[in-house]
Amino acid sequence: LQIQPENITVKKNLADYYLVELDRKEEALKIYLSLLNDHPNDLEMNLTAAHICVAVQNFKKAKVLCKRVLVMDPENEDARNNLRTLDKIKGDLRVDQQPETESLQKNTSEKYSPA
């Protein structure tokens, strides 16, 4: 990371290592959210960060990330399934309706802070 601090792949691999090998979800999430600040339209990173948010019970941020994915890809089943899971947990999400594009598009430019 010190040699190539801008290398997205290296940072994603580090985050995945923290997540999978070390079970350090919070640290993995911080890396993903940092990457999303520079690359907010990366579908894969949004989905991965949303999954981690669910794992650490940060349901509000997971919801925002899933909705961001649906703005980019309205038919994305992974994001819809995540929202259904969150619906069961929180009881306040309506995934059967199309997301409100105007309010969701504002979220696509939202910067994320760790935790």
N, C-alpha and C positions, 0 to 999 in steps of 0.2 A: 504494500500500500504506500510505503514511503517513496518507492521508486516511481510508481504510476498512480498517484492519488486520484486521478480522474478516470481510471479504468473501471467502468461499470461492472464488467464481468467479474473482476477480482472482488469487488465489494459484494456483489450478489453471492459469489461462492463463499465468502467469509460469513455472510449472514446465514446462508444455508448450513454451513458447518456449525455455527453457534446453535442453530435451531435443531438440527438432526443429531449431530454427534455429541454436543455438550448440553443439550436441553436448556439452553439459555435464551428463552423466547423473548424476553424484554430487550436484550441486547440485539438480537436478530431484527426485532421490530424497529428499533432505533435506526439501524442501518437502512432498512427498507424505506422508512419514512424520510430519511435524509435523501436517499436516491430519488424518491418521488417528488421532492421539492424541485429537483432539476429536470425530472422526466415524468411529469404528471400524467402523460397519456400512454405510459407503458402499461398495457393491459395485464401482462403477466405479473409485474411487480405489484399492481393494485390488487390483484386476486390473492397473491401470496401474503401481502400485508393484511388483507381482510381475514384470511384464514388464521394468521397469527393473532390478530386482534380478538377473534372469537376464542382462541385458546387461552388468552390472558384475560378474558372476560371484559374486554373493552368494546362493548357491543355498539356503542354510539359511533365510534370511529369505523368499526367494521361495516356498519350500515352505510356510512358516507362513501367508503371505498367501493362497496358493491354497487351503489347507485352510480358512482362515477364510471364504473365498468359498463353499466347498462346504457349510459349516455353514449359511450364509444361503440358498444356492441349490444343493441337492445335484445338480441336473442341469446345472449350468453347464459347458458344453463348453469354454469358454475356459480355465477353471481346470483342468479335467481334462486338456486338451491340454498346458498348461504343466507339470503334474505328470508327464505322459508324457515330455516333453522332459527334465525333471529326472531322471527315471528312467534315461533313456539316458545322461545325464551322470554321475550318481552311482551308479546301480545299486542303490539302497537304498529306493526308494519303491514302494509297492504301490498303484496307482491303481484296479485292478480291484475292490478291496474297498471297501466303504462306509467312510468315515472314522469313526474312533472319536469319536462325538459328545461324550462327556464330556470327553475331553482336549482336543478342538478348541474346545469352548465356553469353556474356560479361556483359550485363546489369543485369543478375541474381545475380551477386556478387557485384553489385554497392551498396554502402552505401548511405543512404538518410539522408539529414539534414532537419530539419523542415523548411518549407517555402522556 
